[in-house]
Amino acid sequence: MLKYLKKYWIFALIAPLFMMGEVLMDLIQPRLMRTIVDEGVLGIGRNGVGDMSIILQSGAIMIGTVIFGGICGVMSGVFANLCSQNFGNDVRKACFRKIMALSFQQTDEFSTGSLVTRVTNDVTQVQNMVAQLIRGCVRTAMFFIGGIACMMSLDISFGVTVLCTLPLVLASVLFFISKANPSFKILQKKIDRVNTVMQENVSGARVVKAYVREQHEAERFQEANHNLVQVQLKVLELFAFMTPITNILLNATIVIIIKIGAVRVSEGIVTPGSVMAAITYISMIMHSVMMIAMIFQTFSRGMVSAGRLKEILVCEPVIQDGIGIENCESANNNVDDLNSRNQQRQTGTIEFRDVSFAYPDSLDDYILEHISLSIRSGETFAILGGTGCGKTSLVQLIPRFYDVTEGELLVDGRNVKSYNLKELRNKVSIALQKSELFTMSIEDNIRWGKMQASNDEVQHVAEMSQAAEFIDAKPEGMKSLVAAGGMSLSGGQKQRTSIARALLKNAEVLILDDSTSALDLKTEAKINNALQTDYEKTTKIIIAQRIASVMRADRIAVLDQGRIAACGNHEELMKSCAIYQDIYNSQLKTGGVSDGR
């Protein structure tokens, strides 16, 4: 992660320099106070006669050093924050970009709550660590070393006393830090859990309320939060013991210094001002030791968080850009065969060649088996089947949301693995059953499919998707704000908005993955008619469970348990496919539902 810090090396260099100025001014203060006490007040060396001019002069110098030190402290804080905040900003953006580039199987492994924690809390912890290292380490080291050196210069016995007590203080600090350190990783995982429960309940608020499960979910959140608090309390308890112990050692050291100082003063070896200065220096030294504890704590948490962030930053997407059609095909085909394929390619063609697929976390459980299928350019191709038969899994292979486990999938005559992902996915437009809308206006949600689209284009696709009806009825029309997750729209309104977004992209292949399930047959028929008229050259793949949604397609593939049971038009399937006949009879003939023709 140092590469994100290198950009701000100048800030990381200037901040410690200013901190050195602040600490030096603090280290001068006790010596000035000694001068005021010994020479200005007690008149040591002047026959016991004080000198007001020394008091005023030294006091003025003290005020000046305090002001200068304060300015240095402020500037150190400014540059340290410029470095740490910009560093954190870059790391957070890099993590977000990496998360967006990860394949679905990888984001599933991390979990949404964990990813949110890493981009927010973990980045903050690393950011704090950088700021602490830039300022805190310099401040602590200078107070520690400078304080001991200054005490030695006052009287060697003071320095020896400090050196004798410091090992006890450091041992105490290191003991409690070592005990607390293992808890930091657990703490971040508990925060993951809290964020996961929170995210699930906010996104699923309607389901929670519909099933009157508010109390249950409150208890689930309470359990996750309780576990988090328990770990936090464990850490805080350790530090609660550490603070009084170090304070006891600090005060004991001060008592010893006063005792030694009294003896040395009576012997005429040191002055009262020197004893006062020594007490101030011992406070600085012990304060630096306490700061070491804070630095260790911040560093420990920061390193745990840095490791969690590194897991994201070094994680390469499982699905990568292809190597190019020339390299991919020419390795296995001669030039004549390659030229022949190039001549046969048509825009929007899709071919499955003996494709089998299993999700990465369950490779022994095949969702699709031996699928061989060709979809022609401009064809309306429907996929029908029961729940869990693999319909959605099949179309997710086209834009390479997942890769085929076995076999080969071609788009426009090219293996999808040879495409640049952006190039491939620009060829495909998808509207899903679960409509994902963003917290922005309806217009912006539709335009999200093609940001440079004109207002007329947006209005046109809204009319085609039958969304214009409810949009125009809203007081603000297209400018109406959509709540988070589309909560301000009904299921049918969300689906129509998503279809409009997919249509606006105007890609070569349009996939409607059960995206009309919340619409009545009349509205669905209007959308299908519009598609046949305005998107005649677009390859349309319609996934549905209703016969009425697919019966007018050019061809219909019937999926059963991950295999193609039959493929043909409505009339052919009614004659040859028992599964299709059963679905037809259960939905239309027996159910008495109009076919929408």
N, C-alpha and C positions, 0 to 999 in steps of 0.2 A: 504493500500500500504506500510505500515511500514515493512512488512516482506521482501520486496525487499531492504529496507534500513539497516536491521539488519546485513546483511552479511558484510557491510562496516562500522560497528560501530566504529572500531578502527580509521579509517580515519576521521569519523565525530567527534571523541573525540580529536584527535591530532590537527586538523585544528584550532579549537577555542583556544587551548592552545597557539599555535604560534601567533594567532591574538592578544591574550592578551599581549604577549610580544611586539608586534609591537605598540599597543596602549599605553602601559606603557612608551615605549621610546618616543612616541610623547608627552605624558603628562609631561615628565621630561624636554623637550626642553624649554618651557617658563621660568621655574625656573632657568635654566642655563643662559638663556638670561638676566634675571633679575640680576643675579650675575655679569655678564659681564658689564651691564649698570651701576648698582649702585656702585659696588666695583671696577671694572676694569677701567671704564671710568670716572664716576663722583667722585669716591673716597669717597663715603659716609662712615663715620666712620674712615676716614684717613685724615681728615682735607682738603678734596677736592682734594687730590692728587691721581691720578689714578695709577693703578698697572698693568703693562703689563704682568707680570707672571700670574696674575689671568685671564686676557683675554686669554692668550695662553692655560693655563691649562683648563679653562672652555670650550674654543673652541675645544680643543682636545677631551674632554669628549663628547661634542655635536657631533663631527664627529663620534666618536665611537658608540654613541647611535643611530645615523642615520644609520650607517652600520649594526649594530645589528638588529635594527628595520626593515631595509630593508630585511635582511635575514629571519627574522621571517615572514614578509609579503609574501615573495616568497614561503616559506615552507607552510604557511597557504593556499595560493592559490593552491599549488600543491596538498595538501591532500584534500582540498575542492573539487577540480576538479576530483580527483581520486574517491571520494565518489559520487559526483553528476553524473559524466559521466558513471560510472559503474552502478549506480542505474538506470539512464535513459536507458542504454543499456539493462538491464534486463527487465525493464518494457516494452520497445519496443518489445523485443522478446516474452515476455509473451502475449502481446496484439496480435501479429501476430499469435502465436500458437492458441490463443483462436479464432481469426477470422477464421483461417483455420478449426477449429473444429465446428464452428457454422453451423447450418442447413441453407439451402437455404432461407427459409422464414425469418430467422433472418438477414442474410446479405442483403436481399432485403429491410427490414425495415430500416436498418441503411443508406443504399445507399453507393456506391463506394467512392464518393467524401468525404463523412463524415468519412469513415473508414480511408482513406488516410490522412485526416487532423488529426485525432486522433493519428495515429501511428507516424506522423511526428511533426506537430506544437504543438499538445497538450503535447506530451512527452517532447518536448523542454521547454515548459512553466513550467512543473512540475520540470524538471531538474534544471532550473534557480531558481525556488523557493527553492529547497533544498540547492543549493549553497549559495543563499542569506541568508537562515536561519542559515547555519553553520557559515558563516563569517560575514554577514552584521548585524545580531542581536547582536552578541558579540561586534563588533566594535562600533555600535551605542550606546548600553547600557553603555559601558565603557566610551566613549566620553561624553555622557550625564551626567552620575552620577559622573564620575571622574572629568569632567570639572567643575561642580558645586561645588564639594568638594574642588577642588584646588582654586577656586575663593573665597570660604568662608575662606580658610586658609590665603589668601592674605589680605582680608578685608571683614568683614561681610556685609558692604553696597553693595559691588559688587555682592555678592550672592543674597541679597534681591532684587536688581535690576533685575537680571536674572529671579528669581522666579516670579516676577511681570509681566514680558513680555512674559514668556514662555507660559502661558495659551492662550494668543492671537495667538501665532504662532501655537500651537497644534490645537486650534479650527479651524484655517484657513486650516491646512493640513487635518484634519478629515472631514471638510465640503466638500472639493473638492474630497477627496477619496470616500466619500459616494455618491456623484453625479456621479462619474465615474464608480463605481463598477457595477451597473446594465448593463452597456454597454459591459462589457467583455464577457458575455455569448452570447450576440447578435453578437459581433465581431467574435467569433469562428464559429458561424453559417454562417456568411457571407463568411468566409474563406472556409467553407464546399461548399458553392454554387460556388465560384470561381474554386475550385478544380474539382467539378463535371462537370462544363461547359468545363474546360480544358481537362479533361479525355475523355469526350464524343467526342470532336472535334479531339483530337489526334488519338483516336481509329477509329473514323469514317471519317478520312480525305478524303478517296476516294469518299465517298458519298457526302461530302461537295463540293468537286471539280467537281464531275460529275453533280451536280445540280446547279453549279455556285452560291453557297450560302455563299461564303467566307465573303461577306459584311454583310450578315444577322447574321452570327455566330460571326463576329467581334463586331457587335452591341450588341449581346446577352452577350458576354464576357464583353464588355464595361459597360453594365448595371450592371452586377454582381460585377465588379470591382469598379464601381462608388459607389454602395451601401456599399461596404467594406470600401472604402476611406472615405465616409461620416461618418461612425461610428468611424473610426480611428481619423478623424479630430475633432469629438465631444470630444473624450477623450483628445486629444492633446490640444484642446482649453482650457479645464478645467485646465490642468497642466500648460498651458501657463499663465493663470491668477494667478495660485498659486505661481509660482516662483517669480515674481516681488513683490507680496504682502509680502511674507516671507522675501525677500531681504530688503524691506522697513523697516519691523520690526527689522531685523537684524541690519541694519545701524542706525536705531533710538536707539537701545539698545547700540550700540557702542558709539554714540554721548553722551548718558546719562552717560555711564561709564567714558568717557573722562572728562565730566563736573564734575562728582562726584570726579574723580581722581584728577582733578586740584585743587578742593577745599581741598581734603584730603592732597595733597602734600603741599599746601600752609600752612596748619595747622601743617605740620610735622608728620602727622599720617602714611602716606604711602609714598613710594618712587616712583620716575618716572619709575624705572624698574618694580615695582609692577603693575603700570598702564599698561605698555606695555604687561606684562604677562597676565593681566586681559583681555586685548583686544584680545590676541591670544586665550585665553580660551573661550571667548564668541564666537569667530569664530568657534572653535571646537564644542561648544554646538549647535550653530545654524546649523552647517554643519550636525551634528548628527540628528537634527530635519528634515532637508531636506532628509537625508537618510531614516528616518522613513517613509516619503512619498513614496520613491522609494520601500521600503520594503513592504508597504501596497499595492502598485500597483502590484508588482511582486507576492505577496501573493494572492491577489484577483484573478489575472489571473491564477495563479497556482492552486488555489482551484477550479475554474471553470473547468479548464482542467483536474484536478484530478477526478472531478465528472464525466466528459465525459469518461475518461479512465476506471473508476470504472464500468460504464455501460457495458463495454466490458468484463472486468475481472471477474465480478460476474455473467455474463450471461452464463447460462448453456445451452448446445445444446438441442434443443427440441427433437431431435432424439438421443437416448442414446444406449449404448451397451445393448444387451439382457441379460436376467437373466440366460440363459442356458437352453438347451432342457430338461434336467432332471426335473428341477424345473417347467418349463413352462408346460410340458405335463403331468407329473405325478400328478399334482394337479387336473386334470380333466379326466384322463384316468387310467384304471387299468393296472397292469403290463403286462398282456397278450396282451392287445391292443397296448401297447407301443412296446413290442417286435415284434409284427406283423408289425408295421410301420417301425421299424428299418430294418427288412428283405426286405421290399419292396422298400427301398430307392435306387435310382440310381443317379450317378453323372450327374449334369446338368439338372435335371428335375425341371420344374416350374409349379405351379398350382395356379390359381386364383379361389377362392371360393366365389362367390357372392360379388365381390369387387365393391364398389362404392368409388368415390374420388372427393373431391372439394378442391381447393387451400385454405390455411388457412385464407387468407384475404377476401375470398368470400365463406363461408361455405354453403350458400344457393344456390349457383350456381354449380351444379354437372357437372364435366367434363366427368366422367365415371359413368355408372350406371349398377349394377347387372352383372358384368363380371364374367362368369364362364368358365374357360379355362384350359386345361392341355397341357403342351409342353413336349414331350418325350426327353429323353437323346439322343444326337447325331442328333436330328431332325433339318431340315432346315425349320423354321417356319416364314412365312411372314405376315406382317400386312399392309393392304392396306386401304386407305380411303382418303376423301377429306381434305382440309386444315381446321384445328380446330376441327377435329372429336375426338381427344384425343389419337392419336398414340404415340406421345412422352411422354405424361403424363403416359400412361400405362407402358412403359418400365422404366420410372424413379422410379417406385415403386419397381422394382426388387432389385436394390442396396440400397434401402431406402433413396433416395434423398428426398423423401417425404413418409409419412406413409399413408396407406389406411385409408379412413374415415370410411368405413364400410366393413365388410367381413374379409377375411383372405387370405394371400399370402404366399405360401410355396415354398422354394427352397431346393431341395434334401430331400423333405419330412418334412422339418422343417419350422415352422413359421419364417419369416424373422426377426420378433421382438425378437426372442430368440437368434439370432446370435450376436457375437461380430462383430462390424461394419467392422473392418479390415478383419476378416475372411470372412464375407459375400462379401465384395467388392473385395477381392482377387479372388473370384470365377467368377467375371464378368469383361469383357473387353468391352469398348464402343468406337465407332468412331461416332462422331456427324456430322451433316450437316455443321454446323459452326465449322470449324477446329481451335482448340486453339493450336497455336504453340508458343514456347518460343524463346527468343533472345539467341540462341546458335546454334551450327552447326546442319546440317540436321541429321547427325549420332547421336548426343546427343538427338535430338528430338525423333528419333525412339527408341533409347536405353532407353529413359525415361520410357518406358513400362516395361523394365526389365534391370536394371542397370548392372547386372552381365553377360549379354549376350555377346557372343563372336562376333568377327567381321564377321565370317561366318554366324552366325544366323541373324545378322543385314542385311547382304547382301541378304540372302535368303528371308526374309520377304519383302525387298525392291523390289525384283524381283516378288514375288507373288502379291504384290499390284500394280505392273506396275510402281512403282516409280523409279526403277533403270534406266529407259530410260532417264528421264530428269536429274537425279542426275549425271549419267556418262557423260552427255553432258556439265556439268558445269566444269570450269577450275580446281576448287579445289575439285570436286566430293563430297564425303560424308562430307568433312570438310568445305563445303560452309556455311557461316554464314546466318542464317535466321533473317531478320529484325524484329523489334518489331511487334507483332501481325501477323507475317507471311506475311508482306507487300511485301517482295521481291519475293514471289511465287504467281503463278496464283491460281485461285480457285480449279482447278483440281489437281494441284501439291500439294496444301495443303491437299486436301482430301486423295490423295494417300499416303502422308506422315503419316497422321493420321491413316489410315487403317493399314499401316505397323507397327506403334506403337502398335495398338490394337492386331494385329496378334502376335507380339513378346511376349506379355504378356502370351499368350497361356493359357487363363483361361478356365474354364469349360463352361462358357456361353459367346458367342460373340454377341454383339448387334451392328448392323450397322443401325444407325438412319438416314436414308436418306443421308448416307455418300457418295453415288455415284451420287448425283444429278448433279454434275458439270462434270461428265464423259460421254463420248460417249458410246453407247451401246456395241460396240466392246470391248472397254477396260473393261467395266463392266462385260461382258461375260467372259473375260479372268480371272478376279479376282474371279468370281463365280466358274469357273472350278477349279481354284487352291484351293479354299476353300473346294470343294467336295473331292478333292484328298488328301490334306495334313491335313485337319481338319475334317475328317470324323466323329470322335468321339465327336467333340465339338458341343454343342447345339448352333445353329445359329438362331438369330432373326433378320430378315431384315425388316426394315420399308421403305416404298417407296410410291410414288404416280404414278409411271409408271408401267403398266402391265408387260412390258418386263423385269422389274427388279425382279419380284416376281413369274412369271408364272411357273418357274421350281422348286419352293419350294415344299417340301413334303405336306405341308398344308398352306392354306392362310386364314387368318381371315379378313373379311371385316367389318370395323368399320363405323358406321353411327350415328352421333349425340350422341356419347358416349356409344353406345351399339353395340354388335356384331350382325350384320345383317345375316351373314352366315359364315361357316367355312368348308373348304374342299380343295381338290386339284383343279388345273386349270380346268380340264375336268368336275368335279362335279359342280363347280361354274358356268361354262358356261351353264349348263343345268338348274340349280336351283336358281341362284341369279340374279335378275334383275339389281341390282346396279352394280354388277361385269360385267354383259353383257354390260351395258351402258358405263362403263369405257373402256372396251375392244373395243367396236365399235368406241368410240370417239378418242381413242389413236392409235389403230392399223388398224382397218378395214377402217374407214373413213379417218383417217390421213395418211394411207399408210405407216406407219412406220414399219420397219422390227422387228420381235420379237426377233431377236438376236440368233435364234437357228442354 
